Amino acid sequence: MANKRQAGKRAKQAIKRQARNSTLKSATKTAVKKAIEAVQAKDLGKAKEAYMLAVKALSKAASKGGIPKARASRKISRLTLLAKKILPDALPIKTGSKK
């Protein structure tokens, strides 16, 4: 129990933030998992859609502060590389440079 009004308010805010962040994290994990499954199943249509949803979920979680921006960027990068490796024509994004 908080002894001061400000401490009580901070405790309430922390509870709200925790709930929001856990929701964001859960949605992000689900989206990434579905994207990986779709890519590994080699279903072109589902893979594209799931990939875009996963990237959107990761970006949103990072912008809201649910996960660190660097972690979101790393996960997007790894997901993109996996998708390009298994389904080269699935994404319009080019990875790497051809010399």
Steps between C-alpha positions, in 0.01 A plus 500: 500500500631840403556757772470804272245596239764522227629152581144365478452661161832360377396152613174528303687623193745211526213250506345659188835498318565141596162392361555691175853368454403139567220528243740646243762233568246220471359632173850546361610149593188352341545699180868401466419135571227496234732668250774243558251213466358645176847549352611149595179357351603675173156646448573816301174687564482426871871567543476850351200592712641350821837667440343843461286452812805389700705800389211731587457342843872524576519863387194594702629328814832682464339839443273456804793396718386141551829365369831674427539643148822305440327170583215576260748592227700181558189280489375668181841452341518132593145439384576669168813291449309180578222591259747589224695179557197268483282699258725731294209649303268543798602849602561814297788587734853447376756371746873517461685642204596325181844599379 
